[in-house]
Amino acid sequence: MFDLSKKIAARVAPLAVAAVLAACMPSGTSDAQTLASKVETLRAYDLATVDGKAPARAIRFYIGDNSRFAVCGHCLCVTGVMFAPYPALGIRPTSASPTFACEQETPEFKADAGLAQLFFDMKQAQVEGAAVTFSGSGDHVMVFQRGGTDLTPP
């Protein structure tokens, strides 16, 4: 796994959180076969467990009708698009931005970046009621629970 925080600091210009949120707004295209067709779109899904344990940091996942998604922590938001037929994810990153709530070289920022990187390593999803379970390489599992309509970072 590479250090996402260094790549972000070196290559990505800071964006406003509003721009990250706008990336998940519907654009008129929809793929009924992706995860977006299996979950409530534009709804917060909060990280409940990572590999069976409570997470050290809170992160929130949400997806638009157009399969564009965001994963946001207190310090960092990353966006992407899912293009593979469910239950596969086919995640392609599109941008990343600090939230300006933390300095980029702090342990908090690095922890958020590590969770975001783990999310991008996920390969499949399973939706069961209000829970979405993501599984990836190396037997890693992230479980998110559906929450409210507040899409701001935790």
N, C-alpha and C positions, 0 to 999 in steps of 0.2 A: 504494500500500500504506500503510495507516495504522500508527501506532506502537502496537503491541500492549502494550508495557510500560507506557505511560502509562495506557491504558484499564484494564489489570489493576490497577495501583496505585490508580487512582481509583475503580473500580467493583466490584472483586471482593474479598470478604473472604477472608483466608488460610484455607486448608483443610489438614488433615493429609494427608501423602502416602498414608496408608492409605485415606482417603476417595476419593482419586483412583483408587487401585488397585481399590477396591470398585466403582467405576463401570463397570468392565469385566467384572465377574463376571456370569455368565448370570442372566437374570431370568425364564426360562421362555418367552420369545418369541424366535423366530428367523425370519429372512428368508433362505430358501435361495437367493435371487437376488442378494444383496449380496456384497461382497468377503469377508465372513466365511465364506462357503461355499467360497471358493477358497484360503484360507490356513489355516495351523494357528492355531487360536485359543489365547489365553492363552499365547502364545509370543513371545519378544522378537524384534523385527526392528530391527537397528541400521542407522543411516544410513551408507551406504558412499560415495555420491557425490551431489553437488549440481551440476547442469549439467555433468556430466562430470569434476568435480574433487573431490578429497578434501575433506570438510567441515572447517571450522575448529573446529567444536564437535561433540561426540558427542550424538546424540539417539536415543531408542528409541521405537518404535511397537509397539503391541500392540492386539489387538481381541478382544472376547468373542463368544460364540456369538450374542449378541443384537444384533450390529452396533454396539455401543458400543465406543469406542476411547479410547486415551490416547496422547499424544505427550509424552515427558518428556525434558528435558535435565537438566543438573546443577543448574540454578537454577530451573526452571519446569516444571510439568506442566499440560497442557491436555487436556480431554476433549471428546468429541462423539459423534455417532451418524451412521452412514452409512445412507442410506435409498433410494438409487437402485439400479436393477438394474446388476450388473456388466456391462461394465467402467466405467460411470459411478460416481461416488462419492456425490454428493448429501450433502456434509458439512454437518452442523448442529452448531455448538459448543454445549456444555452448561455447562462451567465452566473456570476456570483458577486455578492456585494457585502461589505461590512455594514452593519446597522448603525454604526457610529455610537453604539452603547458601550463599546469596549475598545481598547487599544489592540491592534492586530497581533502583537507579539506576546500578549498575556496568556496565562494558562487557560483562562476562560475561552478566549477566542480559539485557541488551539484545540480545546475540547469540543467546541461546536464544530470546528472544521473536521475533526476526526469522526464525529457522528454523521456529518454530511457526506464525507467520503465513504463511510460504511454504507449509507443509503444508496449511493451511486454504484456500489458493488452488488446490490441486490439484483437477482435474476428473475424471481417469480413472486407472485402474490396470491394470497388466498383470502377471500372475503367470507366472513362468517358473522352475520348480524352486524353489530356495530364495530367489529374488530377487523383490521386488515393486517395479515401476517405476511411479511416480506422475508424471503429466504435468499441467501446468496452463496457466494463461494466460501469455502472454509467452514461450512456448517454454521454460519452466522445467521441469526434470526432477529428481526425487529418487529414488534407488535405495536400497532397504533390503534387507539380507541377513538371513535367518533365523538366529537365534542360539539361546540356551538358554532355560530356563524361569525365569530370574531376571528379574523384571519391575520391579525397583527402578530408579530413575533411574541413568544412567551416571555 
